[in-house]
């Protein structure tokens, strides 16, 4: 259920929601956008940073490092997880 529907159902206001941080705002505004950095990717997958670094070295994993910084597209990562 979306936050807006929850607000309407519970007669709550926007002040009742937690503040938006950069990562939560990105997830709401751009749900299929990029996830930057090993720590963020690891958090999304529920794995350690070392495990994500190891996975990134495999050809079949949608984790990229074109200019030194790791990133993954949310939609690709979700599709890859569903295929496992």
C-alpha positions in Angstrom: 0.0 0.0 0.0 1.4 3.4 -0.9 2.3 6.0 1.7 -0.4 8.3 0.4 -3.1 5.7 0.7 -1.9 4.9 4.2 -2.1 8.5 5.1 -5.7 8.8 3.8 -6.7 5.6 5.5 -5.3 6.6 8.9 -6.2 10.3 8.7 -2.6 11.1 9.0 -0.7 14.0 7.6 2.6 14.4 5.7 4.3 15.3 9.0 3.6 11.8 10.2 5.9 10.3 7.6 9.6 10.0 8.3 11.8 12.6 6.6 13.0 11.8 3.1 16.7 11.1 2.9 18.5 11.1 -0.5 18.3 7.3 -0.9 14.7 6.9 0.0 13.8 9.9 -2.3 15.6 8.2 -5.1 13.8 5.0 -4.6 10.4 6.8 -4.6 11.1 9.1 -7.5 13.2 6.7 -9.6 12.5 3.1 -8.6 14.2 1.6 -11.5 17.2 3.9 -11.4 20.8 3.2 -10.6 22.1 2.0 -7.2 25.6 3.5 -6.7 28.4 1.9 -4.6 29.0 -1.5 -3.2 27.5 -0.7 0.2 24.2 0.3 -1.4 24.1 -2.7 -3.7 25.0 -5.0 -0.8 22.2 -3.5 1.3 19.7 -4.0 -1.5 20.7 -7.6 -1.9 21.2 -8.4 1.8 24.8 -9.5 1.3 28.2 -8.3 2.4 30.2 -5.8 0.5 32.9 -8.5 -0.2 30.3 -10.9 -1.6 28.9 -8.2 -3.9 32.5 -7.4 -5.1 32.9 -11.1 -5.9 29.6 -11.2 -7.7 30.5 -8.1 -9.7 33.5 -10.0 -11.2 31.2 -12.6 -12.7 29.9 -12.0 -16.3 26.3 -13.1 -15.5 25.7 -10.5 -12.7 24.3 -7.1 -13.6 26.7 -5.1 -11.4 28.9 -2.7 -13.4 32.1 -0.8 -12.8 32.8 1.3 -16.0 34.9 4.0 -14.4 36.0 2.6 -11.0 32.7 3.0 -9.1 30.3 0.1 -8.9 26.7 0.5 -9.8 23.6 -1.6 -10.8 20.3 -0.8 -12.3 17.4 -1.6 -9.8 15.3 -3.3 -12.5 18.2 -5.5 -13.8 19.2 -6.5 -10.3 15.6 -7.4 -9.4 15.2 -9.5 -12.6 18.5 -11.2 -11.9 17.4 -12.1 -8.4 14.2 -13.5 -9.7 16.1 -15.7 -12.1 18.1 -17.3 -9.3 
